[in-house]
Amino acid sequence: MLQNCPRACFPPCISYHLPGRTVLHTDFCAGKAACTWIGDIFMNSVDTTGPVLRRNSCCQQEAPQSGNHDIPSGWKQILDLDFIYKWATLLILPAYAITTGIRSQIFVIYVILFVLKVRKSGYVKCGLEYYFAIAMLGLAVSFIGVWDAKILKNVIQVAKILCLPILMCQYKPIRKIENDLALIFAGLGVYGLARMLFAPLVTGYALDRPYCYSDFFMHSSVIAFSGYLFFLVSFVRREGYGWKLFSAVNVLIFAYLILLHSVRASYLAFLILTPVILLFEFKRMAFISMACLLVCGAAIAGGLCMFRPEIATKTGAKIRSIVDNSNGSNRGRVVFWKRAIQVFSENPVNGIGYRRFNRRYVDARSAEFDWAFWHAHSEFFSMLAETGLIGVIAWFAFKIRLLVLFFRERRHWIGAFMLYLFLAFEIHNFFECYLYERNAYIYIYVLLGLGINQIVRKRGASTCSAECESIA
């Protein structure tokens, strides 16, 4: 009987198919049995009259090694591509959250790792390739009729972001990734809280918008929201009072940071997703959890009114302004959205060219808000005017594919976190166009790529493990 099969099978999964039976082949690595088992998807099939040799893609494909099969040690282990990917990603996330100075290097790092990994082990599909190609072609079609080379340059910039999950989906899943992310987010929480309390960042016209991450308050708020969602999911999914207490403290820290940023899209995402998460996670205890949420919310509001009345007043005004028709920001968005619909009606097929819906190319027909006409202040309306029906359908086909992927994996904690993170970011995107600055997009898609790699590899590894353990 084979027992204690590891979740990730390191050697290639090889089985010889003989008439009426299957001979299972096992390797030994560092004194432990590494079991391999044939899956549903086969690679490198050889059709001969004799025994058929096939490899199972549920495990990471590695090139055959000559000599011993011991796990590399010392420098060999440090130079292992899975090891490099793990530490590169875990260092990039907090570094990029604190400063965007490494923005241009992120794509280069993952491309180099991708090329080396594919050359060594072959390419592993993640299911996003066709949707990614369709999305990029949909944006590029807006070049037709305009013939502006800047459009293609801008499309390439977007492609370098959206391809990150594909580049990152070539590696073995990181063991105990939840612990690593908890350490990273907890560190970001402490850093953000200290920064906001003692040395908040401010920029340009938004002197009333302090922030602590990235290079602008909107991107900073998205990063804070990601920490809030991570610890909210950890609080619900992780077992043990220690983890729940640790998660609860960090939930409060990041919720406080979200309040301090005064970004209304974050407030709206907070008000929508928090009860939805509690509803789906607690199910039968949904009403109790909602009641507890209201009590906690009332207690926090009371504490703010008592100890930080200026924050309570400012936050209340921001929340009320979401539905205030006389609010200048709201009126400006209405003007831009209506103008985007007009431009779309004039160019319904492929739009006026990606990233051309701004005051440089289009008359907003509003002297009051012309100064703020950098884009439609909504990803959807910007895409509608700039890329037409072709671009909108292609773009959101990619987004829907991501949503379906995470929804199917919501039973796993990483799948649930990715699902809620993706939904929160799309709520932000409806009221702002984060593609123009791209900083928040890069951060989110590095996180999504990390999650997709865990999900895709986990699906194969867990299937292999379950089958191995059931063999007698």
ChimeraX attribute file (.defattr): number of C-alpha atoms within 10 A of each C-alpha:
attribute: neighborCount
match mode: 1-to-1
recipient: residues
	/A:1	7
	/A:2	13
	/A:3	13
	/A:4	13
	/A:5	20
	/A:6	19
	/A:7	22
	/A:8	23
	/A:9	24
	/A:10	20
	/A:11	21
	/A:12	24
	/A:13	27
	/A:14	19
	/A:15	20
	/A:16	17
	/A:17	16
	/A:18	11
	/A:19	8
	/A:20	5
	/A:21	8
	/A:22	12
	/A:23	11
	/A:24	14
	/A:25	14
	/A:26	17
	/A:27	16
	/A:28	14
	/A:29	14
	/A:30	10
	/A:31	8
	/A:32	11
	/A:33	16
	/A:34	23
	/A:35	28
	/A:36	28
	/A:37	25
	/A:38	22
	/A:39	17
	/A:40	8
	/A:41	10
	/A:42	13
	/A:43	11
	/A:44	10
	/A:45	11
	/A:46	11
	/A:47	10
	/A:48	8
	/A:49	6
	/A:50	11
	/A:51	13
	/A:52	14
	/A:53	15
	/A:54	21
	/A:55	21
	/A:56	23
	/A:57	22
	/A:58	27
	/A:59	27
	/A:60	24
	/A:61	24
	/A:62	15
	/A:63	12
	/A:64	11
	/A:65	8
	/A:66	6
	/A:67	6
	/A:68	8
	/A:69	13
	/A:70	10
	/A:71	10
	/A:72	12
	/A:73	10
	/A:74	7
	/A:75	8
	/A:76	10
	/A:77	13
	/A:78	12
	/A:79	12
	/A:80	13
	/A:81	18
	/A:82	18
	/A:83	14
	/A:84	14
	/A:85	22
	/A:86	17
	/A:87	11
	/A:88	15
	/A:89	19
	/A:90	17
	/A:91	12
	/A:92	17
	/A:93	19
	/A:94	18
	/A:95	16
	/A:96	19
	/A:97	21
	/A:98	18
	/A:99	14
	/A:100	16
	/A:101	12
	/A:102	11
	/A:103	15
	/A:104	10
	/A:105	11
	/A:106	19
	/A:107	17
	/A:108	12
	/A:109	13
	/A:110	21
	/A:111	17
	/A:112	11
	/A:113	20
	/A:114	22
	/A:115	13
	/A:116	13
	/A:117	21
	/A:118	16
	/A:119	11
	/A:120	14
	/A:121	15
	/A:122	15
	/A:123	16
	/A:124	19
	/A:125	13
	/A:126	17
	/A:127	14
	/A:128	17
	/A:129	13
	/A:130	9
	/A:131	19
	/A:132	21
	/A:133	15
	/A:134	18
	/A:135	24
	/A:136	20
	/A:137	16
	/A:138	23
	/A:139	30
	/A:140	22
	/A:141	21
	/A:142	26
	/A:143	22
	/A:144	13
	/A:145	11
	/A:146	13
	/A:147	11
	/A:148	13
	/A:149	9
	/A:150	14
	/A:151	21
	/A:152	19
	/A:153	13
	/A:154	16
	/A:155	20
	/A:156	15
	/A:157	13
	/A:158	19
	/A:159	16
	/A:160	15
	/A:161	20
	/A:162	22
	/A:163	20
	/A:164	22
	/A:165	22
	/A:166	20
	/A:167	24
	/A:168	23
	/A:169	24
	/A:170	26
	/A:171	25
	/A:172	23
	/A:173	23
	/A:174	18
	/A:175	12
	/A:176	8
	/A:177	16
	/A:178	15
	/A:179	10
	/A:180	13
	/A:181	17
	/A:182	19
	/A:183	12
	/A:184	16
	/A:185	23
	/A:186	21
	/A:187	14
	/A:188	23
	/A:189	22
	/A:190	13
	/A:191	14
	/A:192	23
	/A:193	20
	/A:194	13
	/A:195	16
	/A:196	17
	/A:197	12
	/A:198	9
	/A:199	13
	/A:200	15
	/A:201	17
	/A:202	16
	/A:203	13
	/A:204	8
	/A:205	7
	/A:206	10
	/A:207	11
	/A:208	11
	/A:209	18
	/A:210	23
	/A:211	29
	/A:212	31
	/A:213	28
	/A:214	23
	/A:215	20
	/A:216	20
	/A:217	22
	/A:218	23
	/A:219	23
	/A:220	24
	/A:221	29
	/A:222	26
	/A:223	25
	/A:224	27
	/A:225	23
	/A:226	23
	/A:227	25
	/A:228	28
	/A:229	24
	/A:230	25
	/A:231	27
	/A:232	23
	/A:233	20
	/A:234	23
	/A:235	21
	/A:236	17
	/A:237	17
	/A:238	16
	/A:239	10
	/A:240	9
	/A:241	10
	/A:242	10
	/A:243	17
	/A:244	18
	/A:245	12
	/A:246	15
	/A:247	23
	/A:248	17
	/A:249	15
	/A:250	24
	/A:251	24
	/A:252	16
	/A:253	19
	/A:254	29
	/A:255	18
	/A:256	17
	/A:257	25
	/A:258	24
	/A:259	21
	/A:260	21
	/A:261	23
	/A:262	24
	/A:263	21
	/A:264	21
	/A:265	23
	/A:266	22
	/A:267	21
	/A:268	15
	/A:269	17
	/A:270	20
	/A:271	12
	/A:272	13
	/A:273	17
	/A:274	16
	/A:275	17
	/A:276	14
	/A:277	18
	/A:278	20
	/A:279	17
	/A:280	11
	/A:281	17
	/A:282	15
	/A:283	12
	/A:284	10
	/A:285	13
	/A:286	17
	/A:287	14
	/A:288	14
	/A:289	17
	/A:290	17
	/A:291	12
	/A:292	12
	/A:293	15
	/A:294	13
	/A:295	12
	/A:296	12
	/A:297	12
	/A:298	12
	/A:299	12
	/A:300	15
	/A:301	17
	/A:302	14
	/A:303	13
	/A:304	17
	/A:305	14
	/A:306	11
	/A:307	10
	/A:308	12
	/A:309	14
	/A:310	12
	/A:311	17
	/A:312	20
	/A:313	12
	/A:314	13
	/A:315	21
	/A:316	14
	/A:317	12
	/A:318	17
	/A:319	17
	/A:320	11
	/A:321	16
	/A:322	15
	/A:323	10
	/A:324	13
	/A:325	11
	/A:326	9
	/A:327	12
	/A:328	13
	/A:329	16
	/A:330	15
	/A:331	15
	/A:332	18
	/A:333	20
	/A:334	15
	/A:335	19
	/A:336	27
	/A:337	21
	/A:338	14
	/A:339	21
	/A:340	25
	/A:341	16
	/A:342	13
	/A:343	19
	/A:344	23
	/A:345	14
	/A:346	13
	/A:347	18
	/A:348	18
	/A:349	19
	/A:350	26
	/A:351	31
	/A:352	26
	/A:353	28
	/A:354	29
	/A:355	22
	/A:356	20
	/A:357	28
	/A:358	19
	/A:359	15
	/A:360	10
	/A:361	11
	/A:362	15
	/A:363	13
	/A:364	22
	/A:365	12
	/A:366	13
	/A:367	8
	/A:368	12
	/A:369	16
	/A:370	16
	/A:371	10
	/A:372	16
	/A:373	20
	/A:374	16
	/A:375	23
	/A:376	29
	/A:377	23
	/A:378	21
	/A:379	19
	/A:380	21
	/A:381	26
	/A:382	28
	/A:383	31
	/A:384	30
	/A:385	32
	/A:386	29
	/A:387	32
	/A:388	28
	/A:389	19
	/A:390	22
	/A:391	28
	/A:392	23
	/A:393	17
	/A:394	20
	/A:395	23
	/A:396	15
	/A:397	16
	/A:398	20
	/A:399	18
	/A:400	12
	/A:401	15
	/A:402	19
	/A:403	16
	/A:404	12
	/A:405	19
	/A:406	25
	/A:407	15
	/A:408	12
	/A:409	19
	/A:410	17
	/A:411	12
	/A:412	14
	/A:413	18
	/A:414	22
	/A:415	21
	/A:416	24
	/A:417	23
	/A:418	30
	/A:419	22
	/A:420	23
	/A:421	24
	/A:422	21
	/A:423	15
	/A:424	22
	/A:425	21
	/A:426	18
	/A:427	19
	/A:428	24
	/A:429	18
	/A:430	17
	/A:431	18
	/A:432	21
	/A:433	21
	/A:434	21
	/A:435	18
	/A:436	16
	/A:437	12
	/A:438	16
	/A:439	22
	/A:440	25
	/A:441	21
	/A:442	24
	/A:443	24
	/A:444	21
	/A:445	18
	/A:446	24
	/A:447	20
	/A:448	25
	/A:449	21
	/A:450	25
	/A:451	23
	/A:452	26
	/A:453	22
	/A:454	21
	/A:455	24
	/A:456	22
	/A:457	25
	/A:458	20
	/A:459	15
	/A:460	20
	/A:461	23
	/A:462	18
	/A:463	17
	/A:464	25
	/A:465	20
	/A:466	14
	/A:467	16
	/A:468	22
	/A:469	15
	/A:470	11
	/A:471	10
	/A:472	7
